[in-house]
Amino acid sequence: MAEAHQAVAFQFTVTPEGIDLQLSHQALSEIYLSGVRSWKKRVIRLKNNVITGVYPASPSSWLFVVIAILATMYTRSDPSMGLIAKIQEHLPTSLSLSQCQAVLSAVLFSTMLWLLLIFTMRLCLKQLLSYHRWMFEQHGKMSNTTKVWVVSVNFFTTPLLYSYQGSLPNLPVPVVKDTVKRYLESVRPLMDDTQYERTTKLAEEFESSLGNRLQWYLKLKSLWAANYVSDWWEEYVYLRGRSPIMVNSNYYGMDFLFVTPTPIQSARAGNSIHSFFLYRRKLNKEEIKPWLLRSAVPCCSYQFERMFHTCRIPGERTDTVQHWQDSDYIVVYHKGRYFRLRVYQAGRLLSPREIEFQIQRILDDPAAPSKGEAHLGALTAGDRIPWAKARTKFFSTGLNKRSLDCIEKAAFFVTLDDDEQGMMGDDPAASLDNYAKNLLHGKCYDRWFDKSFSVVFYKNGKCGINAEHSWADAPVLAHVWEYALATDSFQLGYNTEGHCKGEVDSSLPKPQKLNWEITPECEEQISQSLDVAQKLADDIDFHVFSFQEFGKGKVKKCRVSPDAFIQMCLQLAYFREQNNFCLTYEASMTRLFREGRTETVRSCSNESSAFVRAPDVCRRLLRAASEKHQLLYRMAMTGGGIDRHLFCLYVVSKYLGVESPFLKEVLSEPWRLSTSQTGVQQVELFDLVNHPEYISCGGGFGPVADDGYGVSYSLIGDNMINFHISCKHSCPQTDAHKFGSQIKKALHDIINLLSGAQPEPKKPEAGRPEVKKDQ
């Protein structure tokens, strides 16, 4: 218990002579400096809240309005049309001087006028941001209405990170009839005539009866809540899942593909950890600019709030996301041991060289893990109910609770891995596959999968990131990851020996090793969770490849959307491998709306299936399929998607205790092809022209269905497309490498078709071809 006592500011013992009080001046100093830093943050937060609260106006505009009103009063005119006099009549009689009463009345009137102007401006901005017709206009051809809209939106200055939040429109609730119609259209290529007729009948019965009743509750919620989807989506899709979040929910991001800034593990950790805290400082001050779509339309920023010092807490029925306001340390895992590493000393952030020094101390520490400590992290990798029970039984009191609290309240989690990863060795392609698998699940016990994100540093200087999914979507984590990679390499840099720059204060206290009291019963539960996680990890098949024969530059020259191009390639590749179509999921963001998260684009459409099934590939059918995909993507982004609406209708039906055969069937359909694009958001941070080697390979995720694929892709620059493909060994119908080969072939075939390398085939004969049943 000595380690626990070292963390408090004073120690005392009861002696025959009385109480012997021993003050720790260093601890008291740290408490004082921590308090000063906390109050500085509060002042900054208060200032930002004022600025954000009055946006689109500014605090200084209040003074301008007051001066203007007072100036008009001295010219013996009454801009208030008698309201100032009315206010003056109701002021306390103790204000005997009429001059003081007049000035105070004018200030009160000016303040009310100022608040009214803020409300009006915010309402106008909200109406402007509700305009989405620009997204459906042909590229390069802007209507006059959109031109006026662009000028009007640009009138508002770029604010702080959260300034737009109060002006963003609410996500609209689609009409049940429209959702049902679009759903039936989306499943037509997946069903034969008998199946489709049955589904149509179920849909019509739902639309004419239960659908309208459920819709009424959703409309009521949309009037009351900021977003009628997001809270239910977080709870039921993420937090109520009882299976392991490792592989099934968590995702990863990779380091630079072709370069390693330094081969020294501790140095890479020093620069990167320092970069993360620089980003956190900017985040606390709201100096990060809101993400603007097309450099004009703001996206919701609420997901950034829980990026740091956040942890998912297991529960027997449902998990919760716990966020703390601040944390001045990280937790580092190395060789089965957990260390608490403070990154602030005397109120200042440690330099990269000092963090490197502290990390090296951990690497050199010869202490052995406590009994049962080495595989402790497996609890977060296994099923959620056993972890919830173990947390309550073994980690709710005493030393274990203090150590667990330390992990959960840390800014983020760091793993120092003894493996070497990256594109290396005699088989670079296979090494990328291993790199992806390691980032996704590691050894199943060397990550804390419940933390908002964990950063992994490998022995050869490579790094990567693993993220929990419930608190935010991938673009939010990608934002900080891009910043950390760019700051590490282009701003902080390394000396000629590969170490971080700067000097070291050798008097820094050593990182504190966390201690545990693991009982044999707890060890047994850790072992069971590890077995579950290991079986899941061993079943994952991964293939990562970088396609560099052409990229989005050539696709754009063919006047086709790069994203639609990739999706058509995936449809063609899947059909060639499986000889059928499947329900396809592509993630689309809905952050144009307040607290928006994602929507589904159903990429398998009548148009895409017609293109894939054509006797000979046809350029006309390809363009039709691409245009339809773009339409579906734009509708999803602007609130016209179908899957979140159907999901919320299903949740309402469960609350009401009513069964809907239609909704039950819709929500049970498997997504055998789950896809997502990860694009570079902060292009200005990377010079891909002069330094094309400094590019990340993107990231990926596990398969959603046991018999399906998970595909993540990123279009880097104009000449590279990276793919991350996952599936399960236990399914004999799927193979990540074979599917990757089919994707490469489809990329070549479709670009050749678009560029005119193949002659335009004859139009196929009329008549609907037989649709193979989706297995």
N, C-alpha and C positions, 0 to 999 in steps of 0.2 A: 504493500500500500504506500510505500515511500514515494513512488512516482506521482501518485495522486496528490499528495501533500505539497509537492514542489510547485504545483500549479496555483496555489492560493497565495494571498498577499502577506499572510502572517501565520505563525505557528504558536501554539501555547500548550503548556503542560501544567497540571495542578501539582504543586509541591507543598510540603509542610509549612514553608514560609509564605505561601500564597501563590498567586498566578505569576508565572515567569513568561513575560511577553517579549517575543523576538520579532521585530519588524524587518521585513525584507524590502530594503530601499529600491532595489532594482525592479521588484515586482510592482511596488507602489508607483514607481516612475512609469512603467509600462502601462499601468492602469490609467494614469493621468494622461499620457500621450494618446492612448487609445480613445479616451473620452474626448480629447481635443479634436482628434480626427473624426470621431463620430459627430460632434457638433458642427464641424465644418461641412460635413456631408448634409446635415440637416438644414443648414443655412442655404447651401447650394440647391437642395431639393425644394426648399420653400420658395426661393427665388424663381426656380424653373416652374414651379406650380403656379406662381403668379403670372409669369409670362405665358405659359400654356393656357391658363384659365381665361385670359382676356384675348387670346388669339381669335380672329385675325387682327385685332387692334394691338396696341402696345401700351404698357403702363404709362409711358410718357405722354400718350395721347390724351390721358385724363387731364393733365395739366394744361394742355393746349385748349381743351374744351372749356375748362374753368376760366382761363384767361380771356377766351373769346366771349364768353357770356358776361363776365365782369366788364370787359371793354364796351360791349353794346349797352350795358346799363349806364355807364358814365356818359354815353352820348344821348341819354334820356330816351332810349327806345326799350321796349319790353319784348325780347325774343320769346319769352315764355307764355305770352298771351294771358297774363294774369296769374300763372301758376306760382311764380315766385312770391307774389303778395299773399296768396293762399297759404303757402308754406310758412311765411313770416307770421301769419296770424296764429299758427299753432305752436310756435316756439315758446319756451318757458318765459314767463314774465320777468325772471331774474336777469335776463339779458336786457338791461335798461336802455342801453344805447341803441337807438334806431339804426345807426350806421352798422354796428356789429350784427344786428338782426338781418339787415339787408344782405350783407356779405355772406353770412352763414346760409341764408335762404338761397342765394345764388349758387353757392358751392353744392348744396344738396340737390338743387335742380340740375346743375351741370353733371353731377354724378349719376343721377337717374337717366339723363339724356345720353350720357356716355355708355351706360349699361344697355340702354335700348339700341344704340348704334351697334354695339358688339353683338347683341342678339340678332339684329337684322343682317349684319355682315356674315355671321356664322350660318344663318339660314340660307343666305344667298350662296355661300360656298358649298353648303350641303346640296343644294339644288344643282349647282354646277357639277359636282362630283357624282351626281346621280345620272348624268348624261353619259351613255355608253355607245351611242350610235357610231362614234368615230371608229370603234373597233371593228365594225362590220363593213367599213368602206374599203374600196379597192386601194391597194397600196400605191401611193403616188398621186391619187385623185381624191382631194379633200373638198368636201362640200363647203359652201359659204357659211352654213350654220356651224360646222366644226371649226372653221377658221375663226369665227367670232368667239366660239367657246374657248379655243386655245389662248386667244388674247386675254380673255376674261380670267382664266385660271392663272396665267402667268402674272396677272396683276398682283396676286398675293405673294408676298416675299417668302423665301425659304425659311421655315421656322425651326424650332427644336424638334427632337425626335418624336415627342408625343403631342406636339401642338395640333396636329390634324385630327386627333382622336375624336374630339367632340363634334367635328364637322363631317365625318365620314357617314355615308348613308347606311341604313340598316339593310341586312340581307332580305330581299323580298321573298315572300312565300309564293311559289308557282301555283297555277291553277291545276286542280286535280286532273281535269280533263286533258290538259296539255301534257302533264307528266305521264299519264297512262298512254297517251298516243305515242309519245316519244319512246316510252319503254317498249311497246309492242313493235315499233319500228326497229329498235336496237336488237331484239332477239329473233327477228325474222330469219336472218341467215344461219341461225343456230338450230332451227327446228324444221321438221318436215311438216307437211300440211296438216296432219292429224294433231300433232303437238301444238302447232300454232293456233289451230281452231279452238282447242281446249283452253289454251292460255288466254285467248281473246275473250272467251266466254267468262272466265274468272275475272278478267280485268273489267269487263262491262258490268258484271254484278257488283264488283267493289265500287266502281265509279258511281253507280246509280243508288247505292245504299250507304254502306259504312263510310265510304271515302269522304263524303260531305260532312259527316259528323266529326270525324277525326280532324278534318281540315279546320273546322271551327276552333278547336283547341289550339292548333298551331298558329292561327291568325291572332288569337288572344295572346299567346306567348310572344309573338313578334312585336305586339304593341307594348309589352311590358319589359321584355329582355332586349339587350343590345344585339343579340344574335340568336335566332331560334334553333340553331344547330349546334354550335361549338361546345356548350357545356355538356350536352348529351353525348356528343361525339367523343369527347375526352373521357367521360365516365364509362360509357358502355363499350366502346371500341377498344380503349386502352386499359383503363383502371380496373374494370371488372373482369378482364381476362385472367383466367386462373392457370394458364399454361406458362411455361418459361418465357420471359421477355427476351432473353438471349436468343438470337437468330430469328425468333418469331416477330419481334417488334423493334429491337435496337438496330441501328444501322451504323455505317462507318464512313470515314473519309481518309483518303490517301495523301501521302507526301508528294513532293516533286517526283516526276517520273524518271528524268534523266540525270539529275544532279543531286548530290548530298552536300549541303553547305559545309559540314565538318564531320569527320569520322569519329569525333570524340563524343560519346554518349552524354556525359555530364554537361559539356559545353552546349550541345544542341538543346538540352533541357533548360539550361540557364537562359539562353536567349528567348526560347519559346515561352517559358513560364512568365518571364518579364513582359513579353509582348501581350500575353493574355491579360495581365493586370493593367497594362497601359490601355488596352481596349476597355476593360471594366471601368477605369477612371473616366474615359470618354463617355461611356454608357451612363455612369452616375451623373455626369454633368450634362447629359443629353446633347453632347456635341456631335454625335453620330446623326447624319442627315437622314430624314425619312427616305425610304426607297421610292423613287418616282418612276412610274411606268411611262415610257416614251418621254422621259425627262419633264413630265408635266403633271401626271396623275398620281397622287400619293396613295401608298398602300398602308394598311394597318400595321402598327408597331407594337401592339400589346404583348406579343409573344416574347419580345426581348426582355421583359421585366423579370422572368424567372430563369435567365440564362446561368447566372452564378449562384453559389450557395443554395442549391435546390436539390432535393432528393425525393425519390419515390418511396413511400413508406408502405410496407406490405400489410394487408388486412385479410381476415378470413373470408369476408364477403366481397370487399372491394378495397383497392389500394387508394392512397391519397398522395397528392403532391404537396410537399412541405417546402416553403421558401422562407429563408431567413434574410434579414435586412443587410447583414454585413458579415464578413469573415476575413481575418487577416492571415490566414494560413491555408495550406493545402495538405492533403494526406498522400503520402508516397508509399507505394508497395514495391518491395524488392525481396526476392528469394524467400517468400513466405512470411515476411515481416511488414508491419505497418508503422510508418513514421509520421509524426506531426511536424511539418516544416513551416515555420513562421516566415513570411515574406516581407514583413515590416519590422524595422528596428528603429527605435527612437522616433517614431512617427513618420519615417520615410520608407519608400519602397526600395527593397534591396536591388542593387545593380545586377545586371546579368552575370558578371564575374563572381559576385558574392553568392548568387543562387547556384552557379556552377560549383563553387567551393562547397556549399552545403550538400548538393546532390552527390558530389564525390565522397563526402563523409559517409553518406548512406551506403554508397557502393562499396566502400572500404570497411564498413562496420562488420566485425566478425561474429556478432551476437547471433545465436540460433533462434529460430521461431519458438514461441511459447507452445506448450502442449496443445495441439488441436488448432493452432493459429494458421498453419501453412495453407490449408484448403478452405479457410473460413469464407472466402468470397464466393464459394460454390453455392452458398445459401441463396445468393441473389441471382444465380443462374438456373436454379431448378424451379419446380412448381411453386406457385405463390402461397398456397394454403399452408404447406409444411413450413415455409419460411416465416409466415405470419405467426404460427403457433410457437416456433422456436424463438422468435424475437420476444414474444410475450413471456415465455417461460424462462429463457436463459439470459436475456439481455435487457431486462426491465429494471434491474437494480444493481447497485454496487459497481465494481470495477468494469464489468462488461458494458454496463450502460454508459459509463463515462467514455470509454473507448469508442463505442458505437456512435454516440453523440458527436464525437470528434470527427468521425468519418462523414456522417450525414450532414454536418453543418459546415464542412470545408467548402472553400470556394469552388474547387473541382478536384478530381481524383487523378493521380499520376501513377503510371506503371513503368518501372525500369525493367525492361525485358532482356533476358540473357541471349535471346535468339538474334540472328541477323536476317533482315528482310530487305525487300526491294527487288528491282530488276538486276539480277546478278548471276554469276556462275555460268556453267556451260549451257544451261537451258533457261534463258531469261523469261520465256513465256511461262514455264512451269513455276518459276520463282514468283511471278506476279500472282498466280493462282494461290500459292501458299501464303503470300502477303495478305491477300484479301481474306482468306479463311482465318488467319491469325487475328486480323483486326476485328473480325466479326465476333469471334468467340474466344480467342486466345487458348489458354489451357483450361478454361471453364472455371478457374478459381483466382486468376490473377488480374481480374477487373472487378470493379464494384458497379455492376450493371444498373443499379438503382440510381446512381448519381446522374445529374443532368448531362454531364459528359465526362469521359475519362480520356486523358492523353497518354499515348503509349510511346516510349522512347526505346529504340532498339540498340543493341550493342554496337552496331556499325554506324550509328548516327542517324539512321532513318527514324521517322516518327509517323504517327497516325492518330486518329481520333475515333472513339466509339461513343454513341449518344443514345440516351433513353428518349423515347418518342412522344410520351404523353404531354410533356410541357410545351413542345413546339415542333414545328415541321423543319425539314432538312434545310431549306433556304436560310433560315434564321441562324442555325449552327454554322452553315457554310460561310456566312458573313464574317463571323469571328475567326473562323479557320483561315479564310483568305487573308484577313488582316494579320494574323499571327505568322503565316508563312512569308508574307511580303515584308513585314517589319523585321523578322528574324534575318532575312537574307539581304535586303536592300537598305535598311536603315541602321540596324545594330551591327551586323557583320562580325567577323572574327579576325584575330591577329594571324600572323604568318604560321604560327604553330597550330592553329585550329582552335584556340581557346577564345572565350569571350573577352572583349576589350574591357579595360578598367582595372582598378585596384581592389584588393580584398581587405576587409577588416577581420583580422584573424581572431578577434575577441568575440566574434559572434557565438552565441550559445549553440551547442550541438542540437540537431533535430532530435525530438523526443520520441523514443520508441513507445508505441502503445502496447499495453499488456492486457492479457485476458486470463480468465479462469474458466476453461472449457471442460465441462464434465464429460464422462464417458457417454452419457445419453445424448449430449449435444454433439459429440464427435460422430455418433452413429447417424444422427440426422444430417450432418454435413456430408458424410459418406454417401447417404442415399441421394441427396440432392446432386452430388457430383456424378453419381452413376446416371441419373436422368439427363443431366446436362451433357455428359460425355457421349452418350448414345445419340443425342440430338446433333451434337457437333460432328461426330464421325459420319453421320448420314448426309452431311451437306457436301455437295459437289459444286466446285466453283471454277469459272473460267473468265479470265480478264485479258483483254487484248486491246491494243491501240491500232486502229485502222488509219494508215497515213497515205493511202493512195490518192485520196481526194477528201474534201470536207465540205462544209456549208458554203464555201465560196463558189464552188462549181455548181452546187445545187441551186443556189440563188440565181446564177446565170441562166439556169433553165426555167426560171420564173416559177419555182415551186417552194413552198414553205419547207425549211430544213426539218422541222419537227414532223410534219406530215410525211415527208420523204422517209424518215426513219421508221415511222409507224407502219407505212405501207411495206417497207422491207421486212419488218417483224411479222406482219400478216402473211406475206409470201413465204418467208422462211418457216413459219410454224405450219402452214398448210402443206408445204413440201415434205416436212418431217413427219407430221401426224396424219396427213391426208384428211383433215377436217378443220373446222373453225372452232374457236373457243371464245368464251366471254373474256374480253380484254379490258384491263384497267390501266388508264393513264392518269396520273395525278395532275390536277390543275389547281392553282391557288385561287382563293376567293377573297384575298386581302384588299380588294377594292372596297370591301364593306367592313364595317366595324366588327372587330373580333373575328374576322373571317379566317378560315383555315384552308380546307381543300374541298374539291369536288372531283367527281369521276368523269373522265371522258371515255366513252365506250367506243374504242377505236375500231372494233369489228362492226362494220356497217354494211348495208345492202350494196353500197357503191364499192367498198373495198373488196367485198367477197366477189362481186361481179368482175372486178379487175383481176383478182387472183385466179378465178375459175375460167377466165377467157381461154379459148382454144390456143391462141397465141397472145402473148402480152400486148396490150393495146394502149398507146399513148393517150388516146381520148378517154378511155376508162380510168387510166391512172390519174389524169388531171381532175376528173370528176370526183374520184375517191379522195384526192388531196384537198379539194375545195370543200367537200363535205366534212372532212376531218377538221379543217380550220373553222368551219361553222360550228361544229360541236364544241370545239375548244373555246371559242369566243362565248358561246352560250353558257358554258360551265363557269367561265370567269365572271360573267355578268349576272349570275343568279338564275340562269335558265337550265341548270343541270337537273337530273332526275333522281340520282341515287341518294343524296342527302335528304331530299324531300320524302322519298319512300322510306328511308330509315327513320325519320322523325315520326311519320305516320304510324310506323310499326311500334315505336316506343309508346306513343299515345294509346294504341290499341292494347298494349300490355298493361298500362296504368289503368285502363278502363275494364280490363279483364274480359275483353272480347277477342274472338279468334277470327282471323281473316285468311282464308286459304290462299288468296292472291299474294298478300304481303309475306306470308310464311314461305311461299315458294320463291318469291323474289329474293328475300334475304338469305335463303339457303343455297343459292346458286354459287358455284365455286369460280373464283377468278384464276383460271389456269395460266393466264399470261398477265402478270402484273408488271407495269413499266413506269418509269419515271425519268425525266430529264433533269440533270443537275448542271446548270449553266454558271458561268463566271459572272458575278454581280458587280464586283469592283474592278472593272477592266483597267481603270487608271492606275491601279497598284502594280500591274505587271506590264512589262515592255516586251510583248511577244514578237515584235519586229527585230529588235536588237538582241534580245535574250530569249529566243524561242525554247531554250532548254528548260527554263524555269516555269514549267507547267505541271499542274497536278493531274493525276490520272482520274480524279473524281472520287466517287464513292459508290457504295452499293448496299444491298440488303438481301435477306434470305427469301426463299420462295413462299408465297402466300398459301398455295395449295400443295398438298403432298404429291400430287401428280402434275404439277405445273412448274413454270419458270418465273423467276424474278429477274427483270432486266433493267439495269440502270445505264444511262448513256449520257455522255457530255460532248458537246461540239466545241472544240478548242480551236480558236483562231479560224482560219479559212481552210486548213488542210489536215485536220485531225479529228477523228471521232473515236472516243474511248467507250468500251462496252464492259459491263460487269454482269455476268450471267450466273445465276444460282439455280440449283434444283436439288433433288434428293436421290442418293444412290439406291434407296429402297424401292424406287419406282422404276421398273424396267423400261418404261416408255420414254423416259427423259434422260438426256445426256448433255451436260453443259457444253462440252467440246464439239459434239456433233451439231448442236444447235448453233454454236458460234460459227461453224463452217457454213451452215445454211445461211446465216445472216451475211457473211462475207460474199457469198455467191449472189444473194439477193441485192446487195449494194451494187455490185458490178452490173447485174442484169438491168436494174431499174435506171441507173445513171446512163447506161448505154442506150436504153430506150429513149430517155429524155434528150440525150445529145444527138440522137438521130443515127446511131451506129447500126440500128436495125431498121429495116423497112417497115412502114406502117402496115399492119395486117388488115385483112378484110374484116368487115363488120360481121360478127357472129350471127348465125341465124336466130330468128325470133323464137321465143319459147323459153321457159324457165328450166334450167338444168336441175337434175335431181340433187337435193341437198342432203349430204351425209349427216346422220344423227351424231350430235356431239356426245362423245363417250365420257 
